[in-house]
Amino acid sequence: MVLPGTIDKRHEPASWLIDKIMKTGGDSGDAANAQSDLIAFRLGLGGRGIKFAGYITSYSMSCSVGEVVAADISFEADGAIVENTLAG
């Protein structure tokens, strides 16, 4: 199920997500950056989870020599949860 206002990208490479995070535009804080896109989030484990629409609000990436790349992504939900399969 695709949420209204979002695009189904389940079978696309991760580059589409990076395009949603990295905005084009001016310098930080000048209000000339591209508008954020509404994204459908599905968070879960083992076939159970929740689904909702939201916006990516911030991100950070780090890597040390010989280590795994770490990425932290923060988001803000827009509206109510539209699917909940957490209850057993």
Backbone as CSV, one residue per row, in Angstrom:
resi,resn,N_x,N_y,N_z,CA_x,CA_y,CA_z,C_x,C_y,C_z
1,MET,0.842,-1.174,0.000,0.000,0.000,0.000,0.893,1.246,0.000
2,VAL,0.700,2.100,-0.958,1.456,3.355,-1.051,0.636,4.452,-0.379
3,LEU,1.267,5.189,0.523,0.567,6.265,1.229,0.313,7.432,0.285
4,PRO,-0.801,8.139,0.447,-1.081,9.303,-0.396,0.034,10.337,-0.291
5,GLY,0.454,10.857,-1.422,1.491,11.876,-1.453,2.906,11.328,-1.432
6,THR,3.057,9.987,-1.382,4.387,9.381,-1.380,4.582,8.555,-2.645
7,ILE,5.812,8.129,-2.874,6.144,7.332,-4.052,6.669,5.979,-3.581
8,ASP,6.243,4.892,-4.238,6.686,3.541,-3.888,8.082,3.301,-4.453
9,LYS,9.080,3.201,-3.591,10.463,2.983,-4.021,11.062,1.749,-3.362
10,ARG,10.235,0.777,-3.006,10.734,-0.410,-2.306,11.760,-1.190,-3.109
11,HIS,11.698,-1.145,-4.414,12.591,-1.943,-5.239,13.660,-1.108,-5.938
12,GLU,13.874,0.098,-5.474,14.879,0.993,-6.037,16.160,0.920,-5.213
13,PRO,17.295,1.300,-5.794,18.539,1.337,-5.019,18.496,2.444,-3.966
14,ALA,19.425,2.389,-3.037,19.457,3.356,-1.933,19.731,4.778,-2.406
15,SER,20.147,4.958,-3.655,20.460,6.302,-4.135,19.250,7.226,-4.079
16,TRP,18.038,6.717,-4.228,16.852,7.582,-4.152,16.718,8.167,-2.753
17,LEU,17.075,7.379,-1.704,17.004,7.893,-0.340,18.041,8.985,-0.116
18,ILE,19.237,8.792,-0.642,20.281,9.812,-0.523,19.835,11.089,-1.224
19,ASP,19.159,10.965,-2.354,18.634,12.144,-3.051,17.607,12.884,-2.200
20,LYS,16.849,12.157,-1.374,15.855,12.786,-0.499,16.522,13.482,0.679
21,ILE,17.667,12.972,1.118,18.375,13.550,2.262,19.194,14.762,1.840
22,MET,19.964,14.629,0.768,20.861,15.687,0.302,20.073,16.644,-0.587
23,LYS,19.782,17.812,-0.087,18.983,18.795,-0.819,19.866,19.738,-1.625
24,THR,19.363,20.142,-2.761,20.050,21.144,-3.562,19.613,22.523,-3.088
25,GLY,20.402,23.515,-3.350,20.028,24.872,-2.966,21.218,25.662,-2.485
26,GLY,20.927,26.695,-1.717,21.959,27.605,-1.242,22.673,27.108,-0.007
27,ASP,23.278,28.037,0.697,24.012,27.729,1.916,23.046,27.398,3.049
28,SER,23.574,26.734,4.053,22.766,26.369,5.210,22.168,27.612,5.872
29,GLY,20.881,27.567,6.130,20.210,28.645,6.834,19.711,29.783,5.973
30,ASP,19.911,29.738,4.638,19.470,30.857,3.811,18.065,30.656,3.231
31,ALA,17.418,29.557,3.594,16.041,29.258,3.171,15.902,29.103,1.661
32,ALA,16.992,28.776,0.979,16.945,28.590,-0.467,17.077,27.120,-0.857
33,ASN,16.998,26.216,0.105,17.130,24.795,-0.185,15.828,24.238,-0.740
34,ALA,15.939,23.121,-1.467,14.771,22.474,-2.048,13.831,21.986,-0.951
35,GLN,12.556,21.926,-1.251,11.541,21.477,-0.300,11.709,19.983,-0.025
36,SER,11.447,19.571,1.210,11.535,18.155,1.578,10.354,17.386,1.002
37,ASP,10.601,16.115,0.689,9.562,15.250,0.149,8.964,14.396,1.261
38,LEU,7.671,14.133,1.160,6.987,13.242,2.084,7.382,11.811,1.742
39,ILE,7.821,11.045,2.743,8.299,9.685,2.526,7.456,8.727,3.362
40,ALA,7.159,7.547,2.827,6.458,6.505,3.575,7.492,5.698,4.352
41,PHE,7.340,5.633,5.667,8.231,4.860,6.527,7.541,3.580,6.960
42,ARG,8.292,2.492,6.972,7.810,1.226,7.525,8.893,0.753,8.484
43,LEU,8.579,0.753,9.768,9.516,0.348,10.799,9.014,-0.935,11.438
44,GLY,9.851,-1.965,11.476,9.401,-3.205,12.066,10.488,-4.260,12.120
45,LEU,10.081,-5.424,12.601,10.987,-6.551,12.745,10.164,-7.830,12.750
46,GLY,10.594,-8.802,12.008,9.923,-10.097,12.020,8.494,-10.078,11.513
47,GLY,8.204,-9.275,10.527,6.865,-9.228,9.960,5.879,-8.356,10.711
48,ARG,6.303,-7.759,11.809,5.448,-6.852,12.578,6.034,-5.455,12.520
49,GLY,5.172,-4.441,12.564,5.694,-3.078,12.531,4.608,-2.035,12.376
50,ILE,5.045,-0.836,12.030,4.135,0.283,11.803,4.502,0.958,10.486
51,LYS,3.519,1.636,9.914,3.732,2.359,8.662,3.113,3.740,8.808
52,PHE,3.856,4.774,8.387,3.379,6.149,8.489,4.129,7.017,7.492
53,ALA,3.636,8.216,7.251,4.289,9.177,6.369,5.070,10.168,7.229
54,GLY,6.166,10.685,6.676,6.956,11.649,7.427,8.014,12.322,6.577
55,TYR,8.782,13.185,7.227,9.852,13.941,6.573,11.179,13.651,7.268
56,ILE,12.246,13.516,6.510,13.583,13.404,7.081,13.984,14.792,7.545
57,THR,14.377,14.910,8.823,14.709,16.214,9.391,16.202,16.428,9.536
58,SER,16.984,15.361,9.723,18.437,15.513,9.814,19.110,14.163,9.597
59,TYR,20.401,14.215,9.332,21.175,13.000,9.119,22.626,13.266,9.490
60,SER,23.339,12.196,9.776,24.784,12.284,9.970,25.394,10.956,9.546
61,MET,26.578,11.030,8.994,27.303,9.836,8.564,28.718,9.922,9.116
62,SER,29.260,8.770,9.522,30.627,8.751,10.028,31.298,7.439,9.646
63,CYS,32.608,7.492,9.559,33.384,6.310,9.221,34.809,6.500,9.714
64,SER,35.357,5.472,10.285,36.759,5.462,10.677,37.473,4.394,9.864
65,VAL,38.749,4.535,9.704,39.535,3.560,8.937,39.368,2.182,9.566
66,GLY,39.003,1.214,8.760,38.823,-0.151,9.230,37.505,-0.411,9.940
67,GLU,36.624,0.543,9.963,35.340,0.400,10.652,34.187,0.413,9.653
68,VAL,33.025,0.086,10.142,31.805,0.108,9.343,31.290,1.546,9.272
69,VAL,30.696,1.918,8.154,30.083,3.243,8.025,28.808,3.270,8.867
70,ALA,28.644,4.333,9.639,27.443,4.505,10.464,26.652,5.690,9.937
71,ALA,25.334,5.533,9.877,24.465,6.613,9.422,23.293,6.732,10.382
72,ASP,23.057,7.936,10.874,21.915,8.225,11.737,20.971,9.148,10.977
73,ILE,19.700,8.751,10.895,18.700,9.545,10.198,17.566,9.860,11.167
74,SER,17.245,11.141,11.325,16.123,11.553,12.160,14.957,11.942,11.258
75,PHE,13.765,11.703,11.746,12.581,12.002,10.945,11.469,12.503,11.844
76,GLU,10.464,13.109,11.212,9.280,13.589,11.913,8.063,13.025,11.198
77,ALA,7.199,12.354,11.944,5.984,11.781,11.359,5.021,12.896,10.970
78,ASP,4.262,12.662,9.909,3.256,13.610,9.435,1.908,12.898,9.438
79,GLY,1.156,13.065,10.507,-0.139,12.413,10.607,-0.072,11.158,11.460
80,ALA,-1.154,10.416,11.455,-1.287,9.222,12.282,-0.644,8.006,11.614
81,ILE,-0.398,6.976,12.398,0.071,5.693,11.867,-1.046,5.116,11.012
82,VAL,-0.710,4.659,9.802,-1.734,4.140,8.905,-1.813,2.616,8.905
83,GLU,-0.793,1.971,9.457,-0.809,0.503,9.548,-0.054,0.112,10.805
84,ASN,-0.632,-0.792,11.610,-0.004,-1.231,12.849,-0.167,-2.730,12.973
85,THR,0.942,-3.463,12.858,0.911,-4.924,12.999,1.770,-5.361,14.191
86,LEU,1.964,-4.474,15.170,2.785,-4.801,16.333,2.075,-5.728,17.308
87,ALA,0.778,-5.566,17.459,0.027,-6.393,18.398,-0.048,-7.825,17.885
88,GLY,0.110,-8.762,18.771,0.221,-10.157,18.425,-1.014,-10.834,18.019
